[in-house]
Amino acid sequence: MTNSDLHLPAEGRVARRQRRNRDALVAAARDIMTEKGVEAATMLEIAERADVGAGTVYNYFKSKDDLAIAVLEALMYDLGLRIQEVTDTFDDPAQVYAYGIRTVLDTATSDVRWAQMLNRSEVIADAMFRMMGPFAIRDLRLASQAGRFEVSNAELVWRLTTHALIGASLAITTGQLPASASDQIIVRLLCMTGIGANAAVELASRPRPSLKPEGRG
């Protein structure tokens, strides 16, 4: 056994401890930010809830803003899974995508944990592209393969859509656009798929089943 081999278990334990600490901090921040909002949450109470030292949190996150973004990334992925659970029952692949982007818009404009981070639009749009992209890009491709959409570059459409969703959500939450503009926003975004205006209106107006409650996984 070499000296390098002797060090492997210790490195593994350190990595596991670091992952546990980070996961605990994100989970604690998620709970506290859910209870009282992003602005009212403090790094000290997050560290205490996670059962780590007050200074340890800064080993993983430079600021509360960075931690809030990590929470939002977890929320985005969780939302993607919850959307998938509902849309797995749909027969029309175009409806799957339409339901997904409408749910994202509704969540971003109603959930305080999203709304308070929308001013970081470029960062949040990038997080959405990464965390929800596996779902949305797949749905765009499936709808195109079924002849419902005409999308040759699903990644590009999703990239543009994430920025449009965040920009529209920020405009709604700051009062620059009325909440009633949501339907028109979704229709315009659906038109980016090549489906056509009339079909987009019909698609956006379909009934939307409710999501199951948010998980903590």
C-alpha positions as CSV (number, residue, x, y, z in Angstrom):
1,M,0.0,0.0,0.0
2,T,1.4,3.4,-1.0
3,N,1.3,6.6,1.0
4,S,-1.2,7.9,-1.5
5,D,-3.5,4.9,-0.7
6,L,-3.2,5.6,3.0
7,H,-4.6,9.1,2.5
8,L,-7.6,8.1,0.4
9,P,-10.0,7.3,3.3
10,A,-9.2,10.5,5.2
11,E,-9.9,12.5,2.0
12,G,-13.1,10.7,1.5
13,R,-14.3,11.5,5.1
14,V,-13.4,15.2,4.6
15,A,-15.4,15.3,1.3
16,R,-18.4,13.6,2.9
17,R,-18.3,16.0,5.9
18,Q,-18.1,18.9,3.5
19,R,-21.1,17.7,1.5
20,R,-23.1,17.1,4.7
21,N,-22.3,20.5,6.0
22,R,-23.2,22.2,2.7
23,D,-26.4,20.2,2.4
24,A,-27.3,21.0,6.0
25,L,-26.8,24.7,5.4
26,V,-28.9,24.7,2.3
27,A,-31.7,22.8,4.0
28,A,-31.6,25.1,7.0
29,A,-31.6,28.2,4.9
30,R,-34.5,26.8,2.8
31,D,-36.6,26.3,5.9
32,I,-35.8,29.6,7.5
33,M,-36.2,31.6,4.2
34,T,-39.6,29.8,3.8
35,E,-40.6,30.8,7.3
36,K,-39.6,34.4,7.3
37,G,-38.3,35.4,3.9
38,V,-34.8,35.9,2.5
39,E,-34.2,39.4,3.9
40,A,-35.1,38.5,7.5
41,A,-33.0,35.3,7.6
42,T,-29.6,35.6,9.2
43,M,-26.5,33.6,8.6
44,L,-26.2,33.0,12.4
45,E,-29.6,31.4,12.7
46,I,-29.0,29.4,9.5
47,A,-25.7,28.0,11.0
48,E,-27.4,27.2,14.3
49,R,-30.2,25.4,12.5
50,A,-27.7,23.4,10.5
51,D,-25.7,22.7,13.7
52,V,-22.4,24.1,12.3
53,G,-20.2,26.8,13.7
54,A,-21.1,30.3,12.9
55,G,-18.0,30.9,10.9
56,T,-18.3,27.5,9.0
57,V,-21.0,28.8,6.8
58,Y,-18.5,31.2,5.1
59,N,-16.4,28.2,4.1
60,Y,-19.2,27.3,1.7
61,F,-20.9,30.5,0.9
62,K,-19.4,34.0,0.6
63,S,-22.6,35.7,1.6
64,K,-26.3,35.2,2.4
65,D,-27.0,36.1,-1.2
66,D,-24.9,33.2,-2.4
67,L,-26.6,30.9,0.0
68,A,-30.0,32.1,-1.1
69,I,-29.0,31.3,-4.7
70,A,-28.1,27.8,-3.7
71,V,-31.5,27.5,-2.0
72,L,-33.1,28.7,-5.2
73,E,-31.2,26.2,-7.3
74,A,-32.5,23.4,-5.0
75,L,-36.0,24.8,-5.3
76,M,-35.8,24.9,-9.1
77,Y,-34.7,21.3,-9.3
78,D,-37.5,20.3,-6.9
79,L,-40.0,22.2,-9.0
80,G,-38.8,20.5,-12.1
81,L,-39.5,17.1,-10.5
82,R,-42.9,18.2,-9.2
83,I,-43.8,19.5,-12.7
84,Q,-42.7,16.2,-14.2
85,E,-44.8,14.2,-11.8
86,V,-47.9,16.1,-13.0
87,T,-47.1,16.2,-16.7
88,D,-46.2,12.5,-16.9
89,T,-50.0,12.1,-17.2
90,F,-50.3,14.3,-20.3
91,D,-50.7,12.9,-23.8
92,D,-49.6,16.0,-25.6
93,P,-45.9,16.8,-25.3
94,A,-46.5,20.4,-26.2
95,Q,-48.8,20.7,-23.2
96,V,-46.0,19.3,-21.0
97,Y,-43.7,22.2,-21.9
98,A,-46.5,24.8,-21.7
99,Y,-47.5,23.7,-18.2
100,G,-43.9,23.8,-17.1
101,I,-43.1,27.4,-18.2
102,R,-46.5,28.6,-16.8
103,T,-45.8,27.0,-13.5
104,V,-42.3,28.5,-13.4
105,L,-43.8,32.0,-14.0
106,D,-46.5,31.6,-11.4
107,T,-43.9,30.3,-8.8
108,A,-41.4,33.1,-9.5
109,T,-44.0,35.8,-9.0
110,S,-45.6,34.3,-5.9
111,D,-42.9,32.6,-3.9
112,V,-41.0,35.1,-1.7
113,R,-37.8,33.0,-2.0
114,W,-37.8,33.5,-5.7
115,A,-39.2,37.0,-5.8
116,Q,-36.5,38.5,-3.5
117,M,-33.8,37.1,-5.8
118,L,-35.2,38.3,-9.1
119,N,-33.0,41.4,-9.1
120,R,-30.1,39.1,-9.7
121,S,-31.7,38.3,-13.0
122,E,-28.6,37.1,-14.9
123,V,-27.5,34.8,-12.1
124,I,-31.0,33.4,-11.6
125,A,-31.6,32.9,-15.3
126,D,-28.3,31.0,-15.5
127,A,-29.4,28.9,-12.5
128,M,-32.7,28.1,-14.1
129,F,-31.0,27.1,-17.4
130,R,-28.8,24.6,-15.5
131,M,-31.3,23.3,-12.9
132,M,-34.4,23.1,-15.0
133,G,-32.8,22.6,-18.4
134,P,-32.7,18.8,-18.3
135,F,-36.5,18.9,-18.0
136,A,-37.3,21.7,-20.4
137,I,-34.9,20.8,-23.1
138,R,-36.1,17.2,-23.1
139,D,-39.7,18.5,-23.4
140,L,-38.9,20.8,-26.3
141,R,-37.2,18.0,-28.1
142,L,-40.1,15.5,-27.5
143,A,-42.7,18.0,-28.7
144,S,-40.6,18.7,-31.8
145,Q,-40.2,15.0,-32.5
146,A,-44.0,14.7,-32.2
147,G,-44.5,17.5,-34.8
148,R,-46.0,19.8,-32.2
149,F,-43.1,22.3,-32.1
150,E,-40.5,23.3,-34.6
151,V,-37.4,23.7,-32.6
152,S,-34.0,22.9,-34.1
153,N,-31.9,24.1,-31.1
154,A,-33.7,23.3,-27.9
155,E,-30.8,24.6,-25.7
156,L,-31.0,28.1,-27.4
157,V,-34.8,28.3,-27.0
158,W,-34.5,27.3,-23.4
159,R,-31.7,29.8,-22.8
160,L,-33.8,32.6,-24.3
161,T,-36.9,31.5,-22.3
162,T,-35.1,31.5,-19.0
163,H,-34.1,35.1,-19.4
164,A,-37.6,36.1,-20.6
165,L,-39.2,34.3,-17.7
166,I,-37.0,36.0,-15.1
167,G,-37.4,39.4,-16.8
168,A,-41.1,39.1,-16.9
169,S,-41.3,37.8,-13.3
170,L,-39.3,40.8,-12.1
171,A,-41.5,43.2,-14.1
172,I,-44.6,41.6,-12.5
173,T,-43.3,41.6,-8.9
174,T,-42.2,45.2,-9.2
175,G,-45.5,46.4,-10.7
176,Q,-44.1,47.2,-14.1
177,L,-46.5,44.6,-15.6
178,P,-49.8,43.5,-14.2
179,A,-50.2,39.9,-13.0
180,S,-52.9,39.6,-15.7
181,A,-50.1,39.8,-18.3
182,S,-49.1,36.2,-17.4
183,D,-51.3,34.6,-20.1
184,Q,-49.9,36.9,-22.8
185,I,-46.3,36.2,-21.7
186,I,-46.8,32.5,-21.9
187,V,-48.3,32.7,-25.3
188,R,-45.4,34.8,-26.6
189,L,-42.9,32.3,-25.1
190,L,-44.8,29.4,-26.7
191,C,-44.6,31.1,-30.1
192,M,-40.8,30.8,-29.8
193,T,-41.3,27.1,-30.4
194,G,-42.8,27.7,-33.8
195,I,-46.3,26.5,-32.8
196,G,-48.1,29.5,-34.1
197,A,-50.1,32.2,-32.3
198,N,-53.5,30.5,-32.3
199,A,-52.2,27.1,-31.2
200,A,-50.2,28.9,-28.5
201,V,-53.3,30.6,-27.2
202,E,-55.2,27.3,-27.1
203,L,-52.3,25.5,-25.4
204,A,-51.8,28.2,-22.8
205,S,-55.5,28.2,-21.9
206,R,-55.8,24.5,-21.1
207,P,-56.6,23.5,-17.5
208,R,-53.6,23.2,-15.2
209,P,-53.6,20.4,-12.5
210,S,-52.2,21.4,-9.2
211,L,-48.7,20.5,-8.1
212,K,-48.1,18.3,-5.1
213,P,-46.8,20.1,-2.0
214,E,-43.1,21.1,-2.0
215,G,-40.7,18.4,-0.8
216,R,-37.5,18.6,1.2
217,G,-35.5,16.0,-0.6
